[in-house]
Amino acid sequence: MGENEASLPNTSLQGKKMAYQKVNADQRAPGHSQYLDNDDLQATALDLEWDMEKELEEPGFDQFQLDSAEIQNLENPETTDLNLDSIQPATSPKGRFQRLQEESDYVTRYTRSAPKSNPCNFCRLLKILCTAIVLFISGILIGYYAHKKCPSNATSSAMLDLQLYQEILETIQAEDIKESFRNLVQLYKSEDDTEISKKIKTHWTALGLEDVQFVNYSVLLNLPGPGASSVTLSSSGQCLHPSGRPCSEEARTRGGQDLLYSYAAYSAKGALEAGVIDVSYGNADDLKRIQKMKNTTNQIALLKLGKWPLLYKLSLLEKAGFGGVLLYVDPCDLPKTANLSYDAFMVSLNPGGDPSTPGYPSVDGSFRQNRANLTSLLVQPVSASLVAKLISSPNSRTKTGVCSPLELPNNDERIVNMQVQTVTKFKTITNVIGYLKGLTSPDRYIIVGSQHHTAPSSYGQEWASSTAVITAFIRALMLGVKKGWRPHRTIVFCSWGGTAFGNIGSYEWGEDFKKVLQRNAVAYVSLHSPIRGNSSLHSMASPSLRQLVIEKSHFNCSRKAKCQESNVSSVQIPGDADYFINHLGVPTVEFTYEDVKTLEGPSFLSEALFPKRTAKIEEMDPFFNLHETITKLTGEVILQIANEPVLPFNALDVALEVQNSLKGDQPNTQLLALASRLRESAELFQSDEMRPANDPKERIPIRVRMLNDILQDMEKNFLVQQVPPGFYRNILYHLDEKTSQFATLLGARERCKLLASNETLQEALSEVLNSINSAQVYFKAGLDVFESVLVGKN
């Protein structure tokens, strides 16, 4: 590219030199008078002008090489690698010739001949020539230094932004986060989230955040009944609470609300006495094996949490004819430091939003459906201690330290009576929404989401960490606003209510403002549960944001954490990001601290909400340094997305993710060919449009806005309609870090094991194919639009 640009001035000079030689040759031509009359003089001048223009407009050798290379690449798209760096717009020298024409003495300077014998005329011509050369060189030098100074303004502006970012982030202190956290956890005894919501709104408003408001929805919640659920062993008649403790008033008093809140929200309610069948993790292979040996109709399944989404496994059990489920977490799947033997937990069977208004917001006047339970199964979460008593196993860990998984022998019979008591009622949940309006693009939203306490229990103390982190970033950000700074795009801060019941607050708000968000939402930044461990920084990001997250993680990792690039992944995560990923196709990012052993264990254990107490979180992060790191790291990503002229999204990474997801045991040639074309389109888009737009010298506002619109919406192409329960509709996200294939294809192959036909798999393949084709057409259409705009301007 640089060589082509450098050759253009030389071509121009060569053209001028040829023109000068032609003039001198005509002056010295034999057989002509030394003095021409006026008509001859004008004719000669016109001829020289035409010759000069013709010579200056002839294409140079470098332009010929470029066109040839392009033709070769178009003829062999599959075998020839595009050298995208060399493709640059050609520059015609005609503009230089037009500047020559505009000089008043153009004709007289180059066409008026003089006698060779006249020294005065020769000196005059020499002076004119020298003056022209000096002026020409001076013009080049002035233009060069003037052009060199232009991008310095953009560079200095970028440096000022970086300096301001650092000033903002440096004000984030661990002590402030710790104080905020302790103030919040004092409010958890409230019967609803009203008091906490008011506290958050008052605090955010005091910090200077604009237009902080409540957004309320009346939704259907499934709550524990007046008495705790129980499991009774028919052989001994012993009644046990879900925690494994005996059903006595003393145990109930000691357990408090934990006994009540060990339940599955939106489960069927009632009683069932039946035999217990151990289905392990409840995948298709487990069920196929069990159905060959036993009758599963109206029996109770003993099910381990993990490896597959809970809703998916319950759907398989429901189709197999089971009547109830005892759900537990095997201690062997947890880190050795986790002592949860007597801890039961809560799960939600709600896929998302208010069950009474599926797919539409719970506003006044909306039709309400009667959906007290979302499954026909009686589902009861129980502790590992209760399961050990059920199977007569004293301890899951042997003396050697090797963990033995809990397992009920196939030939053993256990009959139990399970009672599930819940009540369903309409309650108001509250979202707290605050805005920091953007300066140049106020209609583009970066949404930052945390959660606040909803249920009257000690579950989910991570909500206090979540709220403390988002509040600390707001405090730091508003200090920059007070100095006169504003982001280019609007930042929307959200504290969601009803998260534990199925992300109800975020779903209802998203459905309420769906049309606006489909057009204006740029990215979602999740602060659902920042501290889940203290040994490893784990980053989740959409493929388009992966490069940005890797870059920021590399510079911000805590010395205590094991920060590796492999930790940045696109996987299903718990929390309120669900709606934005699966219904809006918005690029998403989340940073958390995890326990390494938890990451190595089965996935989807986070679906269990254990009663994590305040002391536990402060034990994991006593000085709140991890909270500070999460706040700064998340804040830096937010600032860059909100303030960069060109969105820091990578189109090529999306195409590469698609290709990697197709690698597996059963490659589909049609999908692979389509993914290859998608990559070619993404490469061309990234080279032709994204690379120039990131250069301040070539940045055109209208083209930048068009480019950002394309980058903002590209992940929407990967939303599919039909997926197994519990699976993401956005196929760019994997089930977990151990699998790289498309989750919807894995689920379809799993279900085919229980069915006689492969119709489900063919439907899933069709969905994936249509998504890839849609993305390829999307990038190609974007390139065509840019090309037509460029042609129109020329």
Salt bridges, closest charged atoms under 4 A:
ASP51 OD2 - LYS22 NZ 3.35
GLU57 OE2 - LYS94 NZ 3.58
ASP85 OD1 - ARG691 NH1 1.97
GLU103 OE1 - ARG109 NH1 3.04
ASP105 OD2 - ARG109 NH2 2.93
GLU167 OE1 - LYS483 NZ 3.58
ASP193 OD2 - HIS452 NE2 3.24
GLU210 OE2 - ARG486 NH2 2.20
GLU250 OE2 - ARG254 NH1 3.59
ASP258 OD2 - ARG613 NH2 2.59
ASP285 OD2 - LYS753 NZ 3.27
ASP286 OD1 - ARG289 NH2 3.53
ASP330 OD2 - LYS304 NZ 2.92
ASP354 OD2 - ARG368 NH1 2.91
ASP412 OD2 - ARG414 NH2 3.81
ASP443 OD2 - ARG444 NH1 3.30
ASP443 OD2 - ARG705 NH2 2.93
GLU462 OE1 - LYS612 NZ 3.71
GLU551 OE2 - LYS552 NZ 3.68
GLU590 OE1 - ARG532 NH2 3.61
GLU594 OE2 - ARG532 NH1 2.99
GLU600 OE1 - LYS597 NZ 3.98
GLU618 OE1 - ARG182 NH2 2.80
ASP621 OD2 - HIS627 ND1 2.60
GLU628 OE2 - LYS632 NZ 2.93
GLU636 OE2 - LYS552 NZ 3.41
GLU657 OE1 - ARG546 NH1 2.91
GLU657 OE2 - HIS734 NE2 2.59
GLU683 OE2 - ARG679 NE 3.22
GLU689 OE1 - ARG703 NH2 2.78
ASP709 OD1 - ARG444 NH2 3.17
ASP709 OD1 - ARG705 NE 3.77
ASP713 OD1 - LYS716 NZ 3.02
GLU737 OE2 - HIS538 NE2 2.28
GLU750 OE1 - LYS753 NZ 3.51
ASP784 OD2 - LYS780 NZ 3.58
